[in-house]
Amino acid sequence: ELHQRITGEVRFDTISRALYSTDASVYQIQPLGVVVPRSREDVIQLVQICAKYRCPLTMRGGGTSQAGQAIGGGLIADTSKFLHRVLDVNIEERWVRVEPGVVLDELNAYLRPHGVRFAPDISTASRATIGGMMANNSSGARSVLYGKTIDHVLRQEVVLSDGSIVDFG
């Protein structure tokens, strides 16, 4: 069913499963498989399929988490390959809308000419994605002064486990 409903990559091969069995932590859990969604619709379809078959789903960006948050025994969904676009920016109101796979350093390079940046200054900024930062409420060495991720997120469009879409703001 995954191969029919997902336009992105669906991988159950040994090498892919091994590659996604670790993150930046000391933990290792081999997943059932890996899905690399190509679109928003792929993510919705994936959540619905996992709910139907009661299969655990772990969303993953850069895999920089240090406590095992980006690994799991079900399906891993890697948003970093295709879901990495800046969708909209409003410098006057100081907001930007992005897909979850946008890497922090790339977002800040995009924003630099406008004199603004996404504040959390995490050590893995060259690899960490905004979706992962939101999932973990990433902070950084200067978070006392500039705030954590939650202090800079205005709203999120979220796919719930039944496949419905909710806008949290």
C-alpha positions as CSV (number, residue, x, y, z in Angstrom):
1,E,0.0,0.0,0.0
2,L,2.9,2.4,0.7
3,H,4.2,2.0,-2.8
4,Q,0.8,2.8,-4.3
5,R,0.0,5.9,-2.2
6,I,3.4,7.5,-1.7
7,T,5.1,9.4,-4.5
8,G,8.4,9.7,-2.6
9,E,10.8,7.0,-1.8
10,V,9.8,3.8,0.1
11,R,12.7,1.7,1.3
12,F,12.8,-1.6,3.0
13,D,16.3,-2.6,2.0
14,T,19.0,-3.6,4.5
15,I,21.3,-0.7,3.9
16,S,18.6,2.0,4.2
17,R,17.3,0.3,7.4
18,A,20.9,0.3,8.8
19,L,21.5,3.9,7.9
20,Y,18.4,5.0,9.7
21,S,18.9,2.9,12.8
22,T,21.1,5.6,14.4
23,D,21.0,9.3,15.0
24,A,23.6,11.4,16.9
25,S,22.8,9.5,20.1
26,V,24.4,6.3,21.4
27,Y,21.2,4.4,20.7
28,Q,20.5,2.0,17.8
29,I,17.1,0.7,16.7
30,Q,16.6,-0.8,13.3
31,P,13.4,0.5,11.7
32,L,10.9,-1.6,9.7
33,G,11.5,0.7,6.8
34,V,12.1,4.2,5.6
35,V,9.9,6.6,3.7
36,V,11.2,9.8,2.1
37,P,8.0,11.8,1.5
38,R,8.1,14.0,-1.6
39,S,5.1,16.2,-0.7
40,R,2.7,17.3,2.0
41,E,0.2,14.8,0.6
42,D,2.8,12.0,1.1
43,V,3.1,12.9,4.8
44,I,-0.7,12.8,5.2
45,Q,-0.9,9.4,3.3
46,L,1.9,8.0,5.4
47,V,0.2,9.0,8.7
48,Q,-3.1,7.5,7.5
49,I,-1.4,4.2,6.5
50,C,0.5,3.9,9.7
51,A,-2.7,4.6,11.7
52,K,-4.6,1.9,9.7
53,Y,-1.9,-0.7,10.4
54,R,-1.0,0.5,13.9
55,C,2.6,1.0,12.8
56,P,4.8,3.3,14.8
57,L,6.0,6.4,12.8
58,T,9.0,8.5,13.6
59,M,9.5,11.7,11.8
60,R,13.1,12.6,11.1
61,G,15.0,15.6,9.8
62,G,18.8,15.8,10.1
63,G,19.1,13.0,12.7
64,T,21.1,15.3,15.0
65,S,19.1,14.4,18.1
66,Q,21.3,13.2,21.0
67,A,18.7,11.2,22.9
68,G,17.3,8.9,20.2
69,Q,14.3,10.9,19.1
70,A,15.0,10.3,15.4
71,I,15.0,6.5,15.5
72,G,12.4,3.9,16.1
73,G,11.3,0.4,15.3
74,G,8.4,1.3,12.9
75,L,8.7,3.5,9.8
76,I,11.1,6.4,9.7
77,A,9.9,9.4,7.6
78,D,12.9,11.5,6.4
79,T,11.7,15.1,5.6
80,S,15.2,16.4,4.8
81,K,15.5,15.3,1.2
82,F,12.4,16.8,-0.5
83,L,10.5,18.9,2.1
84,H,13.1,21.7,2.5
85,R,11.6,24.8,0.9
86,V,11.0,28.3,2.3
87,L,7.4,28.8,1.3
88,D,6.7,32.3,2.3
89,V,8.5,35.2,4.0
90,N,7.2,38.5,5.5
91,I,10.1,40.6,6.7
92,E,7.9,43.5,7.9
93,E,6.0,41.2,10.2
94,R,9.1,39.1,11.0
95,W,7.9,35.7,10.0
96,V,8.8,32.9,7.6
97,R,6.8,29.8,6.6
98,V,8.9,26.7,5.9
99,E,8.7,23.0,5.3
100,P,10.0,20.8,8.1
101,G,13.2,19.7,6.3
102,V,14.7,23.2,6.0
103,V,18.2,23.2,7.6
104,L,18.7,26.0,10.2
105,D,21.9,27.4,8.6
106,E,20.3,27.4,5.2
107,L,17.3,29.3,6.5
108,N,19.5,31.8,8.2
109,A,21.5,32.3,5.0
110,Y,18.3,32.9,3.2
111,L,17.2,35.5,5.9
112,R,20.6,37.2,6.3
113,P,20.2,39.8,3.5
114,H,17.0,40.9,5.3
115,G,18.8,41.4,8.6
116,V,16.9,38.8,10.5
117,R,17.5,35.2,11.6
118,F,15.8,32.2,13.3
119,A,17.3,32.7,16.8
120,P,18.1,29.3,18.4
121,D,21.9,28.8,18.0
122,I,22.3,25.1,18.2
123,S,25.6,23.4,17.7
124,T,24.3,21.2,14.9
125,A,22.9,24.2,12.8
126,S,24.5,23.0,9.6
127,R,22.4,19.8,9.7
128,A,19.5,20.2,12.1
129,T,16.1,20.8,10.4
130,I,13.4,23.2,11.6
131,G,10.9,20.4,12.0
132,G,13.3,18.5,14.3
133,M,14.0,21.7,16.2
134,M,10.3,22.2,16.7
135,A,9.8,18.6,17.8
136,N,12.5,18.9,20.4
137,N,12.2,22.6,21.3
138,S,15.8,23.1,20.6
139,S,17.7,25.9,22.3
140,G,21.4,26.5,22.3
141,A,24.1,28.3,24.3
142,R,22.5,31.7,24.0
143,S,18.9,30.6,24.6
144,V,18.7,32.5,27.9
145,L,19.1,35.7,25.9
146,Y,17.5,34.8,22.6
147,G,15.0,32.1,23.5
148,K,14.3,28.5,22.6
149,T,12.5,27.3,19.4
150,I,9.1,27.5,21.1
151,D,9.7,31.2,21.7
152,H,10.0,31.8,17.9
153,V,7.2,29.5,16.5
154,L,4.0,31.3,15.7
155,R,2.0,28.4,14.3
156,Q,2.3,24.8,13.0
157,E,0.2,22.9,10.5
158,V,0.1,19.4,12.0
159,V,-1.1,16.0,10.7
160,L,-2.8,14.1,13.5
161,S,-2.7,10.4,13.8
162,D,-6.1,10.0,12.0
163,G,-4.7,12.0,9.0
164,S,-6.6,15.2,9.8
165,I,-4.9,18.5,9.5
166,V,-4.9,21.0,12.4
167,D,-3.4,24.5,12.5
168,F,-2.0,25.2,15.9
169,G,-1.2,28.9,16.5
